[in-house]
Amino acid sequence: MWEAFAGVIKRGSVEEKLLHQIDPQRIPRHTAIIMDGNGRWAQRRGKSRVAGHRAGARAARRAVETCARLGIEVLTLYAFSTENWKRPAEEVQALMQLLKEFIDRELHALKKNNIRLRVIGRLHELDPSVQEKVLQAIHETRDNGRMLLVVALNYSGRAELVDAFRSLYREAVERGWMPDQIDEHAIRRHLYTGDLPDPDLLIRTSGEMRISNFLLWQIAYTELYVTEVLWPDFGPADLFSAILAFQHRERRYGGIPSDLPVAAR
């Protein structure tokens, strides 16, 4: 695994020491991140919230590059929720402009690094200029196969479930299904992520202990990792620490620990 980071991570650094502890055979297939703390990061430095979001965009770039080098297959980033419309109009406008700039700046890197872009959420509710940029980037990266970058944009877990149930209802009516013909598999097919594996690891920055309406269906058995680090400061060492914590856990999916004595199970 070190070869993938040659020339990127310094010899003898904290990042190198952490990287060498990671088991390359147990990398989480799908990692999701709630990128939180841009505003607090900016406030502590006497900067505007927009400056915090710009710093957050740089952190997102680092995370994408690092995850691709690690061999993670799917990375999902929570970029803008349906609740974020409640923020001041100037901040929302700045976020949309930043998104367009980010796509313009990073599209070449996505293509160069063989990363495919996908967006989940109610894209149709966004400004047409934003939709155009997003759809163009999706189209131009459609054949890339190294890693899938999923960006949750104008997204919420509840909105996704509403959209899924509406779509499922239409299918059920068309096919004349009875209620008992609807199961978890049928619901899953209508989710935005219906064709993707559920996240193995969900990382949340800034120390907040909540999931903020993110991937409510998909994270039923996901391992959660919360760090006090604010998103703009989140770097490779923080990602490596999260993966190491994940690898030290035993995923039981509602079962019992494999090392628990039979009498105590």
C-alpha positions as CSV (number, residue, x, y, z in Angstrom):
1,M,0.0,0.0,0.0
2,W,2.9,2.3,0.7
3,E,3.7,2.4,-3.0
4,A,0.4,4.2,-3.7
5,F,1.5,7.0,-1.4
6,A,5.2,7.2,-2.5
7,G,6.1,10.9,-2.9
8,V,2.9,12.0,-1.2
9,I,3.5,11.0,2.4
10,K,6.9,11.7,4.1
11,R,9.0,8.9,5.5
12,G,9.0,8.9,9.3
13,S,5.8,11.0,9.5
14,V,2.8,10.2,11.6
15,E,0.9,9.5,8.4
16,E,3.4,6.9,7.4
17,K,3.3,5.2,10.8
18,L,-0.5,5.0,10.7
19,L,-0.5,3.8,7.1
20,H,1.8,0.9,7.8
21,Q,-0.7,-0.3,10.5
22,I,-3.6,-0.6,8.1
23,D,-4.5,-4.0,6.8
24,P,-4.9,-3.6,3.0
25,Q,-7.1,-6.6,2.9
26,R,-9.7,-5.0,5.3
27,I,-10.2,-1.6,3.7
28,P,-13.8,-0.5,4.0
29,R,-15.4,-1.0,0.6
30,H,-17.7,2.0,1.0
31,T,-16.8,5.0,3.3
32,A,-19.2,7.9,3.9
33,I,-18.3,11.2,5.5
34,I,-20.4,13.9,7.2
35,M,-18.1,16.9,6.5
36,D,-18.9,19.1,9.5
37,G,-17.2,22.1,11.1
38,N,-16.5,24.6,8.3
39,G,-18.2,27.4,10.1
40,R,-16.5,26.8,13.5
41,W,-13.2,26.5,11.8
42,A,-13.7,29.9,10.2
43,Q,-15.0,31.5,13.4
44,R,-12.0,30.4,15.4
45,R,-9.8,32.1,12.9
46,G,-11.8,35.3,12.5
47,K,-12.8,34.4,8.9
48,S,-16.1,34.4,7.1
49,R,-18.1,31.2,6.9
50,V,-17.5,31.2,3.1
51,A,-13.8,31.0,3.8
52,G,-14.5,28.0,6.0
53,H,-16.4,26.3,3.1
54,R,-13.5,27.0,0.8
55,A,-11.1,25.4,3.2
56,G,-13.6,22.5,3.5
57,A,-13.5,22.1,-0.3
58,R,-9.7,21.7,-0.1
59,A,-10.2,19.0,2.6
60,A,-12.7,17.2,0.3
61,R,-10.0,17.1,-2.4
62,R,-7.5,15.6,0.0
63,A,-10.1,13.0,1.2
64,V,-11.0,12.0,-2.4
65,E,-7.3,11.6,-3.4
66,T,-6.4,9.6,-0.2
67,C,-9.4,7.3,-0.5
68,A,-8.6,6.5,-4.1
69,R,-5.0,5.7,-3.2
70,L,-6.2,3.4,-0.4
71,G,-8.3,1.4,-2.7
72,I,-11.7,2.4,-1.3
73,E,-14.3,1.6,-4.0
74,V,-17.1,4.1,-3.0
75,L,-16.7,7.4,-1.2
76,T,-19.9,9.3,-0.3
77,L,-19.6,12.9,0.9
78,Y,-22.5,14.8,2.5
79,A,-22.1,18.2,0.7
80,F,-25.4,20.0,1.1
81,S,-28.6,18.9,2.8
82,T,-32.2,19.9,2.2
83,E,-32.0,21.6,5.6
84,N,-29.1,23.8,4.5
85,W,-31.6,26.0,2.6
86,K,-32.5,27.5,6.0
87,R,-29.1,29.2,6.1
88,P,-28.7,32.9,5.1
89,A,-29.3,33.4,1.4
90,E,-25.8,34.8,0.9
91,E,-24.2,31.7,2.4
92,V,-26.3,29.4,0.2
93,Q,-25.5,31.4,-2.9
94,A,-21.8,31.3,-2.0
95,L,-22.0,27.5,-1.5
96,M,-23.6,27.0,-4.9
97,Q,-20.9,29.1,-6.5
98,L,-18.2,27.2,-4.7
99,L,-19.7,24.0,-5.9
100,K,-19.5,25.1,-9.5
101,E,-15.9,26.3,-9.0
102,F,-15.0,23.0,-7.4
103,I,-16.4,21.0,-10.3
104,D,-14.5,23.3,-12.8
105,R,-11.3,22.9,-10.8
106,E,-11.5,19.2,-10.0
107,L,-13.0,17.7,-13.1
108,H,-9.6,17.2,-14.7
109,A,-8.3,15.5,-11.6
110,L,-11.3,13.2,-11.5
111,K,-10.7,12.1,-15.0
112,K,-6.9,11.9,-14.6
113,N,-7.3,9.7,-11.4
114,N,-10.0,7.5,-13.1
115,I,-12.7,8.6,-10.6
116,R,-16.4,8.5,-11.5
117,L,-18.8,11.1,-10.1
118,R,-22.3,10.5,-9.1
119,V,-24.8,12.8,-7.3
120,I,-27.6,11.8,-5.1
121,G,-30.4,14.1,-3.9
122,R,-33.0,16.3,-5.4
123,L,-30.8,17.8,-8.1
124,H,-33.7,19.1,-10.0
125,E,-34.4,21.6,-7.3
126,L,-31.1,23.3,-7.7
127,D,-30.3,26.3,-9.9
128,P,-30.1,25.3,-13.6
129,S,-26.5,26.5,-13.8
130,V,-25.5,24.1,-11.0
131,Q,-27.4,21.3,-12.6
132,E,-25.6,21.8,-15.8
133,K,-22.2,21.7,-14.2
134,V,-23.0,18.6,-12.2
135,L,-24.5,16.7,-15.2
136,Q,-21.5,17.6,-17.4
137,A,-19.1,16.2,-14.8
138,I,-21.1,13.1,-14.4
139,H,-21.2,12.6,-18.1
140,E,-17.4,13.2,-18.6
141,T,-16.5,10.7,-15.8
142,R,-19.0,8.0,-16.6
143,D,-16.5,5.5,-17.8
144,N,-14.0,5.9,-15.0
145,G,-13.6,2.8,-12.8
146,R,-11.0,3.3,-10.1
147,M,-13.4,4.8,-7.5
148,L,-16.9,6.1,-7.4
149,L,-17.3,9.5,-5.7
150,V,-20.9,10.0,-4.6
151,V,-21.8,13.5,-3.6
152,A,-25.0,14.0,-1.6
153,L,-26.4,17.3,-2.8
154,N,-29.7,18.8,-1.7
155,Y,-30.1,15.5,0.1
156,S,-31.7,14.2,3.2
157,G,-32.3,10.6,4.3
158,R,-36.0,11.3,4.8
159,A,-36.4,12.9,1.4
160,E,-34.7,9.9,-0.1
161,L,-37.2,7.5,1.6
162,V,-40.1,9.6,0.5
163,D,-38.9,9.6,-3.1
164,A,-38.2,5.8,-2.9
165,F,-41.7,5.1,-1.5
166,R,-43.3,7.2,-4.2
167,S,-41.4,5.4,-6.9
168,L,-42.2,2.0,-5.3
169,Y,-45.9,2.9,-5.1
170,R,-46.0,3.6,-8.8
171,E,-44.3,0.3,-9.6
172,A,-46.7,-1.6,-7.2
173,V,-49.7,-0.1,-8.9
174,E,-48.4,-0.8,-12.4
175,R,-47.6,-4.4,-11.5
176,G,-50.7,-5.0,-9.4
177,W,-48.7,-6.0,-6.3
178,M,-50.3,-6.9,-3.0
179,P,-48.8,-5.4,0.2
180,D,-47.0,-8.7,1.2
181,Q,-45.1,-8.6,-2.1
182,I,-43.2,-5.5,-1.0
183,D,-40.0,-6.4,1.0
184,E,-36.7,-4.8,1.9
185,H,-35.2,-5.7,-1.5
186,A,-38.1,-3.9,-3.3
187,I,-37.6,-0.7,-1.2
188,R,-33.8,-0.8,-1.6
189,R,-34.1,-0.9,-5.4
190,H,-35.8,2.5,-5.3
191,L,-33.3,4.3,-3.1
192,Y,-30.8,6.7,-4.7
193,T,-28.1,4.2,-3.8
194,G,-30.0,1.1,-4.7
195,D,-27.2,-0.4,-6.8
196,L,-24.5,0.4,-4.3
197,P,-23.2,-1.4,-1.2
198,D,-24.2,0.1,2.1
199,P,-21.4,2.1,3.8
200,D,-19.0,0.0,5.9
201,L,-17.7,3.1,7.7
202,L,-19.3,6.5,8.4
203,I,-17.0,9.3,9.6
204,R,-18.3,12.5,11.2
205,T,-16.0,15.4,11.9
206,S,-16.4,18.2,14.5
207,G,-17.4,15.8,17.4
208,E,-21.1,16.1,16.9
209,M,-22.8,12.8,18.0
210,R,-25.6,12.7,15.4
211,I,-26.2,11.4,11.9
212,S,-28.0,14.5,10.6
213,N,-30.6,12.8,8.4
214,F,-27.9,11.1,6.3
215,L,-28.3,7.7,4.6
216,L,-30.9,6.6,7.2
217,W,-31.7,3.3,5.5
218,Q,-28.2,2.5,4.4
219,I,-26.3,2.8,7.7
220,A,-28.3,0.2,9.7
221,Y,-25.1,-1.8,10.3
222,T,-22.5,0.8,9.4
223,E,-19.6,1.4,11.9
224,L,-19.6,5.0,13.1
225,Y,-16.5,7.0,13.8
226,V,-16.6,10.5,15.3
227,T,-13.6,12.8,15.5
228,E,-13.3,16.2,17.2
229,V,-11.2,17.4,14.2
230,L,-13.1,20.1,12.2
231,W,-13.5,19.2,8.6
232,P,-11.1,21.8,7.0
233,D,-8.3,20.3,9.2
234,F,-9.2,16.7,8.3
235,G,-6.2,15.1,6.6
236,P,-4.7,11.7,5.7
237,A,-3.7,11.0,9.3
238,D,-7.3,11.5,10.5
239,L,-8.6,9.2,7.7
240,F,-6.0,6.5,8.5
241,S,-7.0,6.7,12.2
242,A,-10.6,6.2,11.3
243,I,-9.8,3.2,9.2
244,L,-7.6,1.7,11.9
245,A,-10.5,2.1,14.4
246,F,-12.8,0.4,11.9
247,Q,-10.4,-2.5,11.4
248,H,-10.1,-3.0,15.2
249,R,-13.9,-3.6,15.5
250,E,-15.8,-6.8,15.0
251,R,-18.8,-6.3,12.7
252,R,-21.6,-8.4,14.1
253,Y,-24.7,-7.3,12.1
254,G,-27.0,-7.9,15.1
255,G,-25.2,-11.1,16.1
256,I,-22.9,-11.8,19.1
257,P,-19.1,-11.5,19.5
258,S,-17.3,-14.5,18.0
259,D,-14.9,-14.6,21.0
260,L,-17.7,-14.6,23.7
261,P,-17.8,-17.8,25.8
262,V,-20.8,-20.0,24.7
263,A,-22.3,-19.8,28.2
264,A,-22.4,-16.0,28.0
265,R,-23.9,-15.7,24.5
